[in-house]
Amino acid sequence: MNDIKLLPEEAMGTGFVPREFLAAGEDEFRIRDAQLAAWGKDRSSFRHLKPYEIETLVKNDNTCRDWNELLVSDPFTPELVKNSAFAGLVRLGRLERAVLEHHDTRAPVGIYNSRIVACDIGDNCAILDCSSIAHYLIGDGCLLLNNDEIEASNHAKFGNGVLMEGEAEEVRIELDLMNEAGGRSVLPFDGMLAADAYLWARRRGDRELMDAFRAMTEAMFDRRRGRYGSIGRHSVLKSNGILKDVAIGPSAYIKGANKLKNLTINSSDEARTQIGEGVELVNGVIGYGCRVFYGCKAVRFVMGDNAALKYGARLIHSLLGDNSTVSCCEILNNLIFPAHEQHHNTSFLIASLVRGQSNMAAGATIGSNHNSRANDGEIEAGRGFWPGLSTSVKHSSRFASFCLLSKGDYRYELDLRLPFCLVDDDRARERLVLVPAYWWTHNLYALMRNESKFESRDKRRDKTMRYEYSPFAPDTAEEILGAMLLLEDWAGAPLAAPRAGAAPGAAAAARAAEAGPAEIEARGVENSARPVVVVKPARAWRAYREMLVWYAAGALADFADGLNEPGAEGLFAALAAALGGGESRVGLGEAAWENVGGQLVPADKLAELLERAARRGIPTWREMHAEYARLAAEYPLDRARHAWATLAKLRAADAAGTAAAAPAGLDPAALRAYLAEYAGLCDYVENEVFATRKKDYDNRFRRATFRSDAEFAAVMGTPEDNPFVKRTRRDMAARRARLELLTARL
């Protein structure tokens, strides 16, 4: 039998907080009144009804168990309340003869054909045909039409992973990120960033830190019962089913949702969140400026700011980072950093850590192929991960940044430490083929476009976190340094030794040279007995070196532009003083830098921060976020120091094998040489961006559907007129001009 109780009539709207959870002298409105005050409302501004107002309300078929519990503000027009029922303490804001309009919908201000139980309603709201609104605060100017149930319980947590007074541990909401077995679970909370979840899920071996993170979460919330649900000012709710225990920010638009339960839906006038038809969301936190439309289902989740979930997508036990868009797909047990794209039906992402700027093609099945007796495997992918059409990858596998997987069924676990690599499952010859530095040597148009694309899509209202969108950054530089060593180890010899007497920075400058073996065998990449071959390893090594120069010289040029007038000692001395005083470790991979939710942080600074957190030196996640902001402000200097040390390391490597002893650090001549090499790479980038885009126009099969070249040009345009090609030419010209000035200052 269902647990249905028969209660007296006065129970409607009273006794919201059980007496055992009220301290001496407290009433059930103590938190409600504080919430009202936080909205700038004074409860003393409400008054009792006048006799003629009660008479008008009764004449308009309104009912109330006790008219003394219906309080109003001036001006109050009783004719604007019709055929509605009130129970408990209800406080109404101003009601004036007016009409609210949103898009093509107009509704009169007032309350019509609705039931209101123990609510505070703001000024000039329009509430029509709402079956039940109970224990909610509704802001000014809200439009609520044809909603079935809008209610809050006395133990509402609004998607946060905390417990209210008297609750058992088993009702706590946790997110099982990165692993279906639950060993990396975290407590969700309003404002949670991908960085928070990453540190929490990845440092499981540090028990003190785990306890501190839980305490930091608990400290952010009031565990007392009695918090009301909320609908922020100027929000619109139309034709929704069930809304229970939901906190909604200002200017939200929610239309046709089936079920919204235990949620925080952040929204603001500047970053409005929209939720559309057929959506069912349970136990989650939704960031500012999000969009959730058309039959999506999400359970136990966090969505970052400016994220979108569309067209039947499923998001379960996952955190979806800022500026991400997913459609028509299934995402289970994942931690996804910002700028993730997954637009296609039949794509699955399961039990994975994806470090953002990623794209899942149609039919991609990442992580659902279990190869153990339990569902406890994981996938870890660096920035820019891109599995191709109908690609299948099984647990447990790891991928370096900007790996591109060609279409294939990858049957074995992979540990790929070569960034910017094309991976091909060559079934005909039963081998795995690797093309390192593929993006640099074969598709610079796409690679260089990545940074501007992600920056233009970053619509966050709060950019405290400084996301690194450039493919050329300290994290990828560390991966490149490791990859160069791997290639030489696998080849058993240096792949691009400098010429005797070569100037610093000149080694391997002849890009077209194809010296070295055509293929070498890689070790430790695939958990199989079949061959794994690296194609043209010498070319890849040289490309990697060029990418290091592009990153490091470019970062130093950026930093030099921001330096104040260096004074009599000159620019080089100023750079050396700012960047060379402390040794910046390079070539240590994740031991030197770590991608923390999209923001790059030096490993030593992160270790210090986490040690302080473990000692309970950071009270809540709010203070942790302030530390992220500090690290973001320090990042330009940290990056420049790393770039300086990277060029110093390159100089030592370039001089190896020559008659001269390996130099220590940089000098003005060496820096000028690297800047000159960087200027030459500007020419290469400009030419290759155009050439790789032009390939699409030169392909005769692309012209097969057009009757003439004129029609093709009218539809497709020309490579010369491509906006990004034009932008690249302007950018490279500006860089060369800046380098001339910078070199002169050295």
N, C-alpha and C positions, 0 to 999 in steps of 0.2 A: 504494500500500500504506500502511496506517495505520502511524504511528510507534510501534510496540510493541517494547519492549526486553526481553530475557531477562536478569534480574539474579540474583545469588546470594541465597539465603534470608535472609542476614543484612542485606540491604539494606532489608528491611521494618522501618521504625522507626528506622533509623540514616541518617546522611549527609543529614539534612534540609537543612543549610546546606552548599553546596559549599565545599571547602577554600579556594578562592581568595578567598572572602569572609570568611574568619576571620583575624583578626590573630594574631600570635604569642602563644601562651598562652591563646587563647580556645577554647571548645568551642561546639558547636551549641546549648547550653542557656543561653547567657548572657542572652539576651533573655527566654526563657521563665522563668528563675529570677527576673528582675526583675519580670516580670508577676505571678508568684506572690507575691512579697514585697509588691507594691502592693495585693494582696488581703488582706494581713495574715497570710499563711501563711509559715511557716518551713520551709525544706526539710530542716532538721535534725530536724524532728518526725517524719519518716518513717523506718521501719526495714525491715530485710529480713525475709522470711518465716521462720517457724520450720518445722522439718521436718514436724511434724504438720499444719501449715496447708497446706503443699505437698501432702501426701498427701490431705488432704480435697479440695483443689482438683482434683487429678487424678481422684479418685474421682467428682467431680461433672462429669466430661467437659470440664474446662477445659484449654487448652493454652497453652504459653508457650515461645518459643524459648530463653529463658534466664530461669529463675525468679529469678535475682539482680537482674534488671532490673525486677521487680515489687515495689514498695515500698508499705508500708501504714502506717496510723496506728492507735493504740489508742483505743477498743476495735475489734478486727477480728474479724468472725464469718465464717469462710471458707465456711460452709454457705450464705451469701447470694450466692455467686458460682457460677453454673451454666452449663454448655454455652457457654462464651465463650472467645475466643482473644485473647491478649495478645502484643504485639510492641513492641520498643523500651523506653525508660524510661517506665514507667507508675507513677504515684503515686496511691494511693487514700486518701481521707479516712476518717473513722470509718464503720464499717458496723455498725449495731445492728438488732436485730429490731424492725421498725416498719413502718408503712404510711403512704405519702403519699396524701393525698386532694386532688383539685382538681375543683371542680364535682361531677359524678357519677362521676368516675373515681378508682379506688383502685388503687394498685400497691405491691407490697412493696419495701422498701429492698433494694438489691442490684443485681447485674449479671447479666442472664439473656439467653442466645441472642444475644450481641453480639460484635463485634470491636472491640478497643480498641488503637490504635496511638499510642504516644508521647503520652500525655495526662496531665494532672493533674485528678483528680476530687475534688470537695469532699465534705464530710461528709454522710452519709445521703442519697445520691442514689438514685433508682430508674431504672435503665436497662434497658429490655426491648426485645428484637427490633430492635436497631439494627445494620444490616448493616456499617457501617464508621464509626468515629469516629477521626479521625487528626489529631494536632497541634492539640489543643484544650485549653483550660482551662475546666473546668466548675465553677461555684460550688456552695456548700452548698445542699442541699435541692432540687435540680433533678429534674424528672420528664421523662424522655425515653422515649417509647414509639413503636416501629414507624417509625423514620426510616431512609431508605435510605442516604444518604451525608452525613456531616458531616466535612468535611476542610478543611485550610488548606494553602496552598502557602508556600514559603519567601519568596516575593516578594509576599505579600498586602499590599494597600494599603487594603482595607476601604472602598472607595468614594472615597477621597481622590485628588485630582488631582496626585499626586506620583510620582516614579520611584524605584525601589529600585536598589541598587548594580548596575551592569552592564546596566541596561535602556535600550533605545533610546527616543528621543523619540516615535516613532509609537505606542507603547503607552500614552501618557499619556491620562487621561480628562479631557475638557473638556466644558463645557456651552455649547452655542450658543444663548444667550438672545436673545430679541427679534428675531432675524433668522436666517432659514434659511440664509443664505449663510455664516454663521459669523464675521462681522466683529466680533461683540461677545462672543466666547467668554470664559469665566472658568474658573478651576480650582476645582472643588468641594472642600469640606473639612468635616470634622466640626465642627459649631457654626456653620456659615455662616448668616448672617442675610440677609434680603431687602435690608437696607441695604448689606451688603458687596457683594452681587451688583450692586446698582443703581449704586453708585459706580464699580465696576469696568467695568460694561458701558456706562455713559453717558459716561465721560471718556476716550474712545478717542483723542482728539487729544493727550493729555498723555502722551508716551512715558515720561518719567521716572516719572510716577505709576504707569503700567501695570507698569513694571519693578519698582517698589517693592512693588506688590500681589503680584506673583508671588513676590518674595523673602520677603514676610511670610508667604505660604502655605508655602513650602518650609521656612522656619525653624521651623515648628510640628511637624515630623515627623522621626523618626529614620529615616534611609534605609538602615540596616543590614538585611540579610536575616535572617529567622528568627523573626519575631513570630508567635505562635500565635493562632489564632482563639479566641474567648471566648464563653461562655454565662454570664451573670450569675446570681447566687444566686436561688433560688426561681423560676426560669423553667420554663416548661412547653413542650415540643416534642413534638407528636403527629402521626404519619402524614404526615410531610413527605417530599418527594422528594430533591432535591439542595440542600444548603447548603454552599457553598464560599467560603472567604475572607470569612466573616461575623463581625463583632463584635457581640454581643448584650448589652444591658444587663440589670440585675436585673429580676425580676418580669415579664419578657416572656411573652407567650402566642402561640405560633406553631403553627397547626394546619392541616394539609392543603395546605400550599404546594407548588406544583410545583417551582419553582426560585428559590433565593435565592443570588445570586453577587456577590461584591465589594461588600459593604454594611457600613455601620455602622447598627445599629438601636439607637437610644438608648431607654432605658427606666429607670424607677426605681420604688420602692415607692409613691411619691406620684403618679407619672405613668406608668402602665403602657402599653406599646405592645402592640397586638394585630395579628396578621397571620393571615388566614383562608384558606379553601379556594380552590384553583385559581389562586393568585396567582403571578406571575412577576416578580421584581424583580432588576435587574442594574445594577451601577455606580451606586450612589446612597448617599445619607445620609438617614436617617429620624429625625425629631425625637422628643422625649419626648411620651408620651401620644398617639401616632398610632394610627389604625385603618386597615388595608388589608384589604379583604374581597372575596370572590366574584369571582374571575376577573380581577382587575385586572392590568394590565401596565405596568411603569414601567422605563425605560431611560435612563441618564444623567440623573439628577434629584436634587433636594434637596427634602425635605418639612420644613417648619417644625414647631414644637411644636404639639400638639393639632390636627393636620390629619388629614383623613379622605379616603380614596380607596376608592370602593365600586362594586359592580355593573358590573364590566367596563370601568371607566374606563381610559383610556390616558394616561400622563404621560411625555413624551419630550423630552429636552433642555430641561427646564424647572425652575424653582424655584417651588414652591407655598408661599405664606407661611403664617405661624402662623394657627391658628383658622379654617382654610379647609376646605370640604367640597365634593368633586366626585364625581359619579356618572355612569355611563352615557355618558361623553362622551370627546372626543379633545382633548388639549391638547399642542401641539407648539411648541417654541421660544419659550417665554414666560417672562417675569419677572412674577410675580403677588404683590402685596403682601398683607398679612394681611387676614383676614375676607372671603375670596372664596367665593361660592356658585355652584355649577354642577351642578344636580341632574338634568338631563334628558337623555334619549337624543337622538341626532342633533344635538347642539350641538358646535360646533367653535370652538376658540380657537387661533389660529396666529400666530406672529411678533408678539407684542404685549407691551407694557408696560402693566399694569393696576394702578393704585395702590390697590387694595383697597376693601373695603366694597362690593363689586360683586356683581352677580347676572346670570347668563346664562340666558335663557329657553330653552325647548325649541325646537329648530330653528334657534337663532341660529348664524350662520356668520360669525365675526369673523376676517377676515384671509385667508381661503383663496381669495378671488377675486383672482388676480394680474392685473395690467394692464400688466406689462412683459415683457420677453423673458427675465427671470430671476426666481427666487424670492427677491428681495431687498427686498421692501417691508416696512413696519412699521405697526403700530397703536399709538397712545399714548392712554391714557384716564385721566382723573383719578379721584379718589375717587368712590365711589357710582355707577359706570358701570352702566347697566341697559338693555341692548338687549332689545326685546320679542320676542314669539313670531315665529319664522321670519324674523328680521331678518338681512339680509346686508349686511355692510360690507366694502369692499375697501381694499387698500393704496393709497397710504399716507394715513392719516387720523389726526386728533388731536381729542380731546374734552376740554372743561373738566370740572370736578368735578360730580357728580350730574346727569349728562345722562341723559335717558330717551328712548330711541328707540322710537317706535311701530312696529308691524309693517310691514315694507316691504323692498323690494329697493333698497338705496341703491347706485346704479350708478356714482356718481362719488366721487372723493376728497373728504373733508370736513375742514375746519379750523374747528372750532366753539369759540369762545372765550367763550361765554355760559354761565356755570354755572347749575345748577338749571333747565335748559332742557328742554322737551319738543320733540322733533324729529319731524316728520311728512312722509313722502314722498307728496305730493298728486298722484297719477298722473292723476286725472281732469282736473285743471287744469294738469298738467305744471309743477309748481313745488315747491319745498321750503319748508315752513312751520315757523317757530320761535316757541315760546311761552316767552320768558325768565322766570325766577323762578317757573316753573310749580309747583314743590313748595310754595312759600310761599303762593301765591295759590289753589291748587286741592287740595292734598293734604297739609295740615300733619300729619294723623294719622300718615301713613307717614314723613314727614320727621323729626318729633320722636321717633318710636319707634325710629329707626335707632340713635341713640346708646345707649340702654338695652339694645337688643337685642344689639349687638356687645359691650358691656361684660359682659353676663351670659354670653356665650359664650366669653369670654376665660379659658380654663382653663390657661394656661401656668404651669409650675412656676417659671420665671424671668421676671420682668417687668422686667428691666433696661431694655429698650426701652420707652419711654413712648408707646404708640400714641395718636394723637388720633382719637377716635371721633365727636366732635361735628361736625355739618355746619358749625358756625359757629366758625371758627378762622382763624388768620392766613393760611393758604394760600387758603382760599375768600374771605376778605375782600379779598385782593389781586386775585383773579379778578373779584370783584364790582366793585371800583373800576375795573378795566380795562373791564369790560362796560358800565358806566355811560357811560364816555367813548365807547365804540364806538356805543352807541345814539344819543347826541347827535350824533356825527359822521355817522352814517347819516341821522338826521333833519334834519341841517343847522341845528339850533336847539336851545336848551335845552328839555328835556322837562318839567321841574317846577320852574320858577323860584319862589323864595319870595316871599311877600307883602311889600310894603313895610312896614318896621317890625316884621317878625315877630321874636319872641324866638328866641334861639339854640335850635336843635333843633326848631323848630316848623314848618319848611318841609315842605310836602307831607304834612302830618299827616292831611289828610282822605283817608282810604284809598279811600272809595267814589267819589271824583271820577274821571271818565273823560275829562278834557280831553286834547287831543292827537290826532294822527292815528290812525285805526283800524289802518293798516298802513304800514310803511315797507319799503323794499328794502334788504337787507343786501348787503355786498360782501365778496368774498374768503372766502366760506364754503364754496362748492361749486365744484369744477372742471368747470363746465358753463356753457352759455349760457342756461339757463333761469332764471326769476326765483327769488330767495330772499327771502321776505317775513318780517318780524317782526310778530307780531300784538300789538296794543295796547302799543306801546313805552312810552308814558307810564306806564301801570299798572306795567309791568315795572321802569321806572326807580325809581318810588316804592317798589315792593316791595324792590328791591335796597337802597335807602337804609334802609328799615326793618330789613332783615337786618343791615346794618352797625351800626345802633344796638343791635340785639339782641345782636350779638356783642360790640361794644366796651364797652357799658355793663355787660353781664353779666360780662365778664372783669374789669372794674374793681371791680365789686361783690364778686366772688370774692376778688380781691386785697386789697381793703380789709378783708374779714372776717379775713384772716390777719395783718393788721398789728398789731403791739404797740400799746399805748396811745400815741397820737401826741404827747402832752404838750401844753404850753401853746400851741404854735404851731397846733394844730388838725389835723383830719384832712386837709383839703385841702392844707395845706402839707406834711404828711408824704407824701401821694400825689405831689405835684409834685416833692418832693425825690427820691423813689424812682424815679419814672417819667419825669419831664420833663427831667432833667439832661442826658441824652444824646439826640440826635436819632435817633429810630427811623424809618427810611425806610419810607414807605408809597406804594402806588400803582405799585410797580415789578414786580409779578408775581413770577415765579420768581427775578428778580434780588434780591428782598428775603427770600423764604423758600423753602425747598425741602423737599419730602416725601421723606425718606430712609428708604425701607423701612417707612413707616407712622409714623415719628417726624418731627415738624416741627422744622426747624433754621433759624435765621437764616443767610442766605447768607454774611454776612461771617465768622461763626464757622466755617461749613463750609469756606470758602475757606482760612482759617488752618489748620484741621485737615489738609486735603488737601495744603497746601504743606509742612507738617511731615512728612507721610507721604512725599511725593515726595523730601524731603531725607534719607530713611531715619531719621527721628526716631521712628518707631513700629516696634518690632522685629517684632511679630507681630499677628495679628488679635485676640489676647487683649487687648493694650493698646489696640487700636482700639475694642474693645467697652467697655473702661473709659472711653474718651472719650465714647462714646455715652451711658453712664450719667451722666457729668458734664453733658453737654448736656441730658439728660432732667431732671436736678435743677435746671438753670437755666431750664427752659422756662416755668414759671409766671411768673417775673419777666420773661422775654423777651416772653411773650404779653401781659402787662399793659402793658409799655412800648409794644408795638405798638398795643394797644387805646387807650391814651392818645393816641398820635399820630394814630390813626384819627379819634377824636372831634375832635381839634384840626383835622384836615383838613376834617372835615364842618362844623365851625363856620365856617371860612373860606369854604367853599362856600355855606353857608346865608346868610351875610351878603352874598355877592356880589350886586350889583344894588340894594342898599339905599343910603340916604344915608350911612350910616356907613362908615368905612374897614374893610377886611377885618381882623378881629382877629388877633392873634398868640397862638396857644396857647389854653389853657383858663383860665377863672377860676371861682370858686365858683358864680356865678349860672349860667354856661353848663353846668357839670357837673350842677347841680341840675335844669336844664331837660332835659338828656338822660336823667337818671335818671327824671324824671317821664314822659318819652316811653317809656322802657323799661317803666315800670309799666303804662302804657296798652297796650303790646304784650303784656304778660302777659295782659291781658284778651282781646286778639285771639287769642293762641295757645290759651288755654283754650277759647274759643268755637269756634274753627275746628277744633281737634282733635275736639271733640264733633260739630260739624256735618259734617265730612268722613267721620267714621265713621258718622254717622246716615244718610247717603245710602244705604248698603248696606241698611239696615233699611227705608227708605222705598220702595225699588225694588219695585214690585208683582210684577215677574217673578220676583224671588227668593222670593216667597211662593207661586208657582204650584204648587210640589210639596208644599205643606203643606195639610192639610184645614181648619185653623183657625188663628186668631191665637195661641191657647193652645199649639198644637203648635209653631208657629214660635218662640214665645218659649221653649218648653221646650228646643228644639234649639239655637237661635241666641242665646238670651239677649236682652238689651236693650242699647241703646247706653249708657244710664245706668249699667249694671252692668259695662260693659267694664273690665277691670283697668287698661288703660293710660289710659283716659279718667279713671278715678278717680285714678290716680297723677298725671296731669297737673294735675287740679284741686288736689290737695294741694300739688304742687310750685309751682304758680303762686301759691297763697295764701301759701306760705312765702316766696316771692320778694318778694311785695308787702309782707309784714310786715318782711322784712329791709331793703327799700328805705326804708321809713318811718324805721327806726332810723338807716340810713346817711345819709339826707337830713338828719335832725335833727343829726347830728354835723358836717355841713358848715356 
